[in-house]
Amino acid sequence: MVALMQPRSRGRLRLASADPTVEPDPAFGMLADHRDVLALRTAVREADELVRHRAFRRATDAGASLEPGRPVEGCSDDELDAWLRGGCMGHFHAAGTCRMGDPASPETVVDPVGRVSGLEGLRVADASIIPDLPGAATHLTTVMIAEHVARSFLGEDRASSVAELRRAPQSARTVTGTRS
Ligand SMILES: Cc1cc2nc3c(=O)[nH]c(=O)nc-3n(C[C@H](O)[C@H](O)[C@H](O)COP(=O)(O)OP(=O)(O)OC[C@H]3O[C@@H](n4cnc5c(N)ncnc54)[C@H](O)[C@@H]3O)c2cc1C
């Protein structure tokens, strides 16, 4: 398996309804940017070379295959690209649908402490505000975002962790409160 940890393709998430109980409509747009196809093609060919290296001879004497009986070696770029387009899947790391950034920029939805532009008393603290995908899994980044927004929510020096936020009075925790 090869993985592209920093894809250039971008998807989108649309609300399907004004009713918050209706699931939104995501379009991941995987491999929409051809540079991602080129990067994965290169990765598959390098993985194939790796498993055909003599160091792997005791484990296998065959190279990588797209499927049984269809070795990567000898595959044309077009065949490989079609296989990638038909078979690639996500890593469950969707992020960045309402990116954090400079509040003056029309591309950003929340400021660096999670305040939603144009709305009083509303913050977002989850994977959706990650501006650019980290080259790693997203859970730890999301926890750090929560810690950072929580600290700001209570005032830099008042909370050092989410645990402290949980102990804070209800009035300081509500997302519709007046703290900003
Ligand atoms: C199958 C899978 C495997 C993964 N594996 C890894 C991994 O190994 N390592 C890694 O780093 N990351 C992994 N991730 C990614 C990581 O889990 C996510 O990036 C991270 O959980 C995102 O955090 P979040 O707070 O944005 O969303 P979530 O963790 O999805 O949290 C959203 C929360 O909001 C709640 N919620 C939703 N709607 C409402 C509502 N209307 N009212 C009240 N509450 C609501 C949900 O119940 C949920 O608790 C994986 C993700 C998936 C799906």
Ligand as a Chemical Component Dictionary entry (heavy atoms), coordinates in Angstrom:
data_LIG
# 
_chem_comp.id                   LIG 
_chem_comp.type                 NON-POLYMER 
_chem_comp.pdbx_formal_charge   0 
_chem_comp.three_letter_code    LIG 
# 
loop_
_chem_comp_atom.comp_id 
_chem_comp_atom.atom_id 
_chem_comp_atom.alt_atom_id 
_chem_comp_atom.type_symbol 
_chem_comp_atom.charge 
_chem_comp_atom.model_Cartn_x 
_chem_comp_atom.model_Cartn_y 
_chem_comp_atom.model_Cartn_z 
_chem_comp_atom.pdbx_ordinal 
LIG C1  C1  C 0 -12.062 5.143  10.610 1  
LIG C2  C2  C 0 -11.143 6.266  11.018 2  
LIG C3  C3  C 0 -9.855  5.979  11.429 3  
LIG C4  C4  C 0 -8.999  7.016  11.795 4  
LIG N1  N1  N 0 -7.753  6.695  12.235 5  
LIG C5  C5  C 0 -6.942  7.671  12.679 6  
LIG C6  C6  C 0 -5.666  7.354  13.226 7  
LIG O1  O1  O 0 -5.267  6.187  13.322 8  
LIG N2  N2  N 0 -4.893  8.379  13.657 9  
LIG C7  C7  C 0 -5.278  9.676  13.559 10 
LIG O2  O2  O 0 -4.527  10.573 13.956 11 
LIG N3  N3  N 0 -6.484  10.015 13.040 12 
LIG C8  C8  C 0 -7.327  9.039  12.619 13 
LIG N4  N4  N 0 -8.541  9.361  12.094 14 
LIG C9  C9  C 0 -8.881  10.789 11.953 15 
LIG C10 C10 C 0 -9.327  11.410 13.266 16 
LIG O3  O3  O 0 -10.170 10.496 13.948 17 
LIG C11 C11 C 0 -10.119 12.691 12.929 18 
LIG O4  O4  O 0 -9.297  13.573 12.170 19 
LIG C12 C12 C 0 -10.541 13.433 14.193 20 
LIG O5  O5  O 0 -11.320 12.600 15.013 21 
LIG C13 C13 C 0 -11.358 14.655 13.806 22 
LIG O6  O6  O 0 -11.823 15.262 14.987 23 
LIG P1  P1  P 0 -13.077 16.215 14.970 24 
LIG O7  O7  O 0 -13.213 16.735 16.357 25 
LIG O8  O8  O 0 -12.963 17.167 13.847 26 
LIG O9  O9  O 0 -14.321 15.258 14.585 27 
LIG P2  P2  P 0 -14.887 13.988 15.351 28 
LIG O10 O10 O 0 -13.797 13.249 16.057 29 
LIG O11 O11 O 0 -15.691 13.258 14.314 30 
LIG O12 O12 O 0 -15.825 14.604 16.450 31 
LIG C14 C14 C 0 -17.105 15.159 16.147 32 
LIG C15 C15 C 0 -17.966 14.922 17.371 33 
LIG O13 O13 O 0 -19.165 15.686 17.232 34 
LIG C16 C16 C 0 -20.250 14.870 17.589 35 
LIG N5  N5  N 0 -21.409 15.382 16.874 36 
LIG C17 C17 C 0 -21.696 15.305 15.558 37 
LIG N6  N6  N 0 -22.848 15.917 15.285 38 
LIG C18 C18 C 0 -23.303 16.409 16.453 39 
LIG C19 C19 C 0 -24.453 17.151 16.810 40 
LIG N7  N7  N 0 -25.354 17.527 15.898 41 
LIG N8  N8  N 0 -24.602 17.492 18.102 42 
LIG C20 C20 C 0 -23.683 17.143 19.028 43 
LIG N9  N9  N 0 -22.572 16.430 18.744 44 
LIG C21 C21 C 0 -22.397 16.072 17.479 45 
LIG C22 C22 C 0 -19.868 13.473 17.151 46 
LIG O14 O14 O 0 -20.599 12.519 17.860 47 
LIG C23 C23 C 0 -18.385 13.456 17.526 48 
LIG O15 O15 O 0 -18.170 13.074 18.859 49 
LIG C24 C24 C 0 -9.429  8.361  11.745 50 
LIG C25 C25 C 0 -10.747 8.651  11.340 51 
LIG C26 C26 C 0 -11.596 7.619  10.978 52 
LIG C27 C27 C 0 -13.013 7.952  10.567 53 
# 
loop_
_chem_comp_bond.comp_id 
_chem_comp_bond.atom_id_1 
_chem_comp_bond.atom_id_2 
_chem_comp_bond.value_order 
_chem_comp_bond.pdbx_ordinal 
LIG C1  C2  SING 1  
LIG C2  C3  SING 2  
LIG C2  C26 DOUB 3  
LIG C3  C4  DOUB 4  
LIG C4  N1  SING 5  
LIG C4  C24 SING 6  
LIG N1  C5  DOUB 7  
LIG C5  C6  SING 8  
LIG C5  C8  SING 9  
LIG C6  O1  DOUB 10 
LIG C6  N2  SING 11 
LIG N2  C7  SING 12 
LIG C7  O2  DOUB 13 
LIG C7  N3  SING 14 
LIG N3  C8  DOUB 15 
LIG C8  N4  SING 16 
LIG N4  C9  SING 17 
LIG N4  C24 SING 18 
LIG C9  C10 SING 19 
LIG C10 O3  SING 20 
LIG C10 C11 SING 21 
LIG C11 O4  SING 22 
LIG C11 C12 SING 23 
LIG C12 O5  SING 24 
LIG C12 C13 SING 25 
LIG C13 O6  SING 26 
LIG O6  P1  SING 27 
LIG P1  O7  DOUB 28 
LIG P1  O8  SING 29 
LIG P1  O9  SING 30 
LIG O9  P2  SING 31 
LIG P2  O10 DOUB 32 
LIG P2  O11 SING 33 
LIG P2  O12 SING 34 
LIG O12 C14 SING 35 
LIG C14 C15 SING 36 
LIG C15 O13 SING 37 
LIG C15 C23 SING 38 
LIG O13 C16 SING 39 
LIG C16 N5  SING 40 
LIG C16 C22 SING 41 
LIG N5  C17 SING 42 
LIG N5  C21 SING 43 
LIG C17 N6  DOUB 44 
LIG N6  C18 SING 45 
LIG C18 C19 SING 46 
LIG C18 C21 DOUB 47 
LIG C19 N7  SING 48 
LIG C19 N8  DOUB 49 
LIG N8  C20 SING 50 
LIG C20 N9  DOUB 51 
LIG N9  C21 SING 52 
LIG C22 O14 SING 53 
LIG C22 C23 SING 54 
LIG C23 O15 SING 55 
LIG C24 C25 DOUB 56 
LIG C25 C26 SING 57 
LIG C26 C27 SING 58 
# 
